[in-house]
């Protein structure tokens, strides 16, 4: 049984060795002439203005999480639609419960102002 894992072990050893060799070669053979111009941040051909670390409003993250939530809801609706005839009344009842729970969450987010973008 352990002999079955030998090819995997060889692959892991080769991957680690090749990675180490590539890092070592770039460290030894790479250019080392650092100056002020090369060390400066560069973006879109323009010199940066101000601090790069801007604070985002929490509303941005709330809207992103809500988008993911309702996107996942759509992903769960698709298989149900495909097998709707085979699931019959039980499948319909389960989907109604699922959608009702999501609708309550949607109403909660709406009432709390999570969907308003300022």
N, C-alpha and C positions, 0 to 999 in steps of 0.2 A: 503493500500500500504506500509506504513513504516514497518508493521509487516512482510512483505516478506523479509526484509533485516536483521531481527533479527538473523538468523543463521550465516550470514556473520559477523555481529558484534560480536557474541559470539566467532567465530573462531579467529577473530583478537585479541580479548581480551585474549583468551587462548594462542595464539602464543606469544604475547608480555609478558604475565606473565611467561610462560615456559622459554623464552629466558632470562628474568631478573633473574629468579631463578637459571638457569644454570650458568650465569655469577657470581652471588653472591656466589653460592656454590664453584665455582672454586677459587674465590678470598679469601674466608675464609678458605677453606680446603686444598688448594694447597700448595706445598712446597715453602718455602721462603729462602732457603739456596743458595744465589747467591755467586759465587766466580769468580775469574778471568778466570778459565778454562771454566765454563759454560757460561760466558758472551762473550767469544770470538766467532767470526763468524766461521762457519764450513761448508765446502762444499766438497763433494766427498772424504771425508777421508783425505784431505790434508789441511794444514794451508794456508790461503789466502796470496797471494803475490801481493803487490801493492794496488792501489785504486780500489774499486768495481765499481765506476762510470766512465765507459769509454765513450768517445765521439764517436758516430757513424757518419760515413760520410752521408751527405744528399743524396748521390746516392743510399744508401740502401733504404731509405724511398721512393724515386722516383720510383725505380724498384718495390717496394712492392705495391705502389699505381697503377702503370701501370699494374701489374699482376692482381690486383683486378678488374681494369677497363676492361681488356680483358677477364677475367673470367666471369664477369657479361654479357659481350657481348655474350658469349657462352650460358649463361642461357637464354638470350632473343632469341637466334636462335632456341633453341629446340622446344618451342611451335609453332613457325612459321613453322618449318619443319613438325610438326604433323598435322597442319591445312592448309597446303599449298594448297591442292586441293580445299578447301572450300573458301579460300581467293581470289583465282584466280589472275587476273592481278593486282588488287589494292594491294593485299598483297605482290606480287612480287615487285611492284614499291616502296612500303613503306620500304621493306627490303633492296632494293638497295640503297635508300636514307640513311637509318640507317647505312649500311656498308660503304657507301662513307664518311659519317661524321666520323666514327671511323677510317677509313683508313687515312683521312687527319690528325686526331689526332695522329695516329701511325707515319706518316711521320714527323710531327712536333717534336714528342718526339725523333725520330731517328736522325733528323738533329741537334737537340739541344744537342745530346750526352747523353740523358737520359737512353738509353739502353746499354751503354758501362759500363762494370764492370772492375774497375781497381784493 
